[in-house]
Amino acid sequence: MHFVTIGMNHIYHPVGLTSDYPLLISIAITNYSTLEGPSSVDIIFGISDHLFKFASKRKMSSPKRRIETDVMKLLMSDYDVTLVNDSMQEFFVRFHGPTDTPFEHGIWKIHVELPDQYPYKSPSIGFMNKIFHPNIDEMSGSVCLDVINQTWSPMFDMLNIFESFLPQLLRYPNPSDPLNNEAATLLMRDPPSYNNRVKDYVSRYATSDKVPRMKGEDDEEEDEDGDEDESEEESDSDSEMSDMGSLGGDSDDEHDEAGVKAGMDL
C-alpha cells in the first residue's frame, strides 16, 4: 500500500500507482482557522474509475467555541470592550477613527452582535453615535451588510474587524452601494466638501465627551453618586445632631444662670 501525504493527512491509493496514472483531486475545505486548526476536509481521488474518499478525523470546532475564542482575544487587546449582560455574542467596543483621514480624532461606540452561525455568517455592526459615511446609515448607524458580506471571511476574527475592516471602510468608502445617499453623492461630486462634512460630524458627535457611555458605566456612576448622596446625608445628619446637642447645652447654661441669679435675689 502506498501513501500520498497532504499536509498532516495520509491518503492511501492502489498498489502500483505510477506517475503515468491520471490523478484527479477535488478538495473541499471549509474554515481553515489558524486558531482552531483545520476543519472537516473531504478529499476525493478519482483514479482509474476508482473513487477513494477521505474524511479527516479532526472535527469542526463549534461556532460557540469560536465565538468565545475570538471575543476573549478582543477582551485581552487594547480595545475598550463592554459585554452586554456578560454575553459573548453582544458587546460594545470603543473605536477610534483612522489617522490621515477626515475621521481622525473621532471616537465611536460600536455595537456588535455575533450570530449563532458565526464565523460562517458575518457579525452585525452598528455605530451608536452619528457618523457621515456613504455605507453607514446616519439614523440607525448600521453598516451596509453588502459591504460586510463582500469582505467577510470565516478566516477573520473580531480583531480583524477593528484593526482592518472598519479602518478600511472609513478610509475607502464605496459610494456605489450607499446607505447614506447624501454622503455618497457629496463624495462623488465634491470630495473636499465631503471631507469637511465628515469633520463637522466628528466635532459634533464623535468627541470623547459626546460618545455614549458604555453599558455598565452608567451603573457605576450612579453607584458613585449614590455613595456621595449617602455621605452628604450622613454629614447633614451629624451636623443636625451636633446642633441639637449645642442647643441643649445653651439651654442648660441659661437655666443654671437663672438659678444662680434667683439665689442672689433671695
Sequence and secondary structure as in RCSB ss.txt:
>XXXX:A:sequence
MHFVTIGMNHIYHPVGLTSDYPLLISIAITNYSTLEGPSSVDIIFGISDHLFKFASKRKMSSPKRRIETDVMKLL
MSDYDVTLVNDSMQEFFVRFHGPTDTPFEHGIWKIHVELPDQYPYKSPSIGFMNKIFHPNIDEMSGSVCLDVINQ
TWSPMFDMLNIFESFLPQLLRYPNPSDPLNNEAATLLMRDPPSYNNRVKDYVSRYATSDKVPRMKGEDDEEEDED
GDEDESEEESDSDSEMSDMGSLGGDSDDEHDEAGVKAGMDL
>XXXX:A:secstr
 EEEEETTEEEEE TT  TTS  EEEEEE   BTTTB   EEEEEEETTEEEEEE S     HHHHHHHHHHHHH
TSSSEEEEETTEEEEEEEEEE  TTSTTTT EEEEEEE  TTTTTS  EEEESS   BTTB TTT BB HHHHHH
H  TT  HHHIIIIIHHHHHHS  TTS S HHHHHHHHH HHHHHHHHHHHHHHH STTTS   TTHHHHHHHHH
HHHHHHHHHHHHHHHHHHHHHHHHHHHHHHHHHHHHHHHH 
